[in-house]
């Protein structure tokens, strides 16, 4: 059974920092590309950041150097460090795992709420 469990969300003031984490089980974690996506009410889910099995990273345009994605293959964990948070970063943040070869095989966590107050 594949599980992706996010944690670390919460309420933070504008300009503050937050780190969200995702613990993964049930897959060969080191082989998978991992990512963070977010969805605010009334909007489509959008890419925040991805990290490949080899450590290559990619960020959404809006990140602009504020966020850092990382992974710990020994712990089956992926992290998103978010700095200089803005109210528009308020959303549910979802962890995602993509199979390295079969892109239709993808898993999602249940999401963690991040709220940035102005």
Secondary structure, DSSP 8 states (H G I E B T S, - for coil): --EEEEE--EEEETT--EEEEEEEESS-GGGSEEEEEEE-TTS--EEEEEE-TT--EEE-TTTTTSEEEEEETTTTEEEEEE-S--GGG-EEEEEEEE-SS-TT-EEE---EEEEEE-
